Structure formats: C-alpha cells, structure tokens
Amino acid sequence: MASSFLYFVAAIALLQSSSVTADGYFARTCLDIKLLNRNINKNGHYVIHTDKNEAFTVYCDFNSEPPYVWTLVESFSRDM
C-alpha cells in the first residue's frame, strides 16, 4: 500500500512540474505544456489549471495530428 501511494505522489509531482514555470505561470491547456517544455511529446495525463488556478488532470495528445496539440477534458462511453 505505501509503495503504491509513493508512486502516485511522485507521478503527480512530475505532472505538475511540467505545467508550471519558474515565475509561477500555470499551464491552462496541453499546448501551454508543450510550449513550456518543447521536449514533452509523450501522450498522457497532465495537470492543467483553470483561470482561478484550480488544478485538474487531462489527457494530452501531442502526436496524432502534428503540429496540433489536443486537450481531452472528459471522456465517457454508454453501454447500450
């Protein structure tokens, strides 16, 4: 239990560090994350912030349609 919690905390810290600049600017989209760190090109979950600096996790797609970057905020499926 403790090792999985530490892994989770480390993963969140990594995600947050890629979305904040040294002067405190918070990324609001996946494009902001890409512009903050040009070396990021791995699709995955990242933390972005609202205009009120509330953080939430989104899925960023950097590769499906270069040079465009997609920010997925919500996804669901219906079992019919």
N, C-alpha and C positions, 0 to 999 in steps of 0.2 A: 504494500500500500504506500509506504513512504517513498519508495523509489519512483513509482509512477507519478506521485504528486510532484516530486522534484523535477521530473522530466517535463511535466505540464508547465510548471512555473518557468523553467528555462526556455521552453518553446514560446511562451507568451512574452518573455523578456526579449527574445530575438525578434519576434514580430513587431513589438513596439519600438525597438531601437531602429528599425528600418523605416519608420514612419514619422520620426521626429528629428528636426535639425538641431544643431548646437545652440541656435538662438531661440529655440522653443517653438518653431513653426510646426504645426501638426498637419500631416497629410490628410486631405479630405477625399481623395479618390485614389485609385490604383495608378493613374497617370502621375499624380503627385509623388507617389512612392517611387516610380520609375525615374522621375526627374531628380529626386533626392539622391538616388543611388543607381547610376547607369548600369552597374554590374548585376543588378537584380533582373533575372529573366526567367525564373522558375515559377510556373503557375502554382498557386496555392493560397492558403489562408493568411491574410494580413490584417493588421489593425488600422482602421482609419478613424477620423474624428468628425463630429458634426461641427457646425459653426459655434456651438456652445461648448466645444471641447469634450463632448461625451464620446467615449471610445466604444467601438463595436467591431466585430470581426466580419470580413467579407472575403469572397473568393476573387482573386485577381488572375486574369488570363492575359499573359504577355505574349503568347506565341501563336494563337490561332489565326490572327489577321494582322501581321506586321505591316506597318508600324503602329497600328492601333492597339490600345490597351482597354480591356473590358473590366468593369467592376460589377460583380454579381452580388446583389444585396440580399435577395431572397429567392428561394427555390422550393418547390413542393411538387408532389405528384398525387393524383387521385386514383384510388383503387376502385374501379367500376366493374 
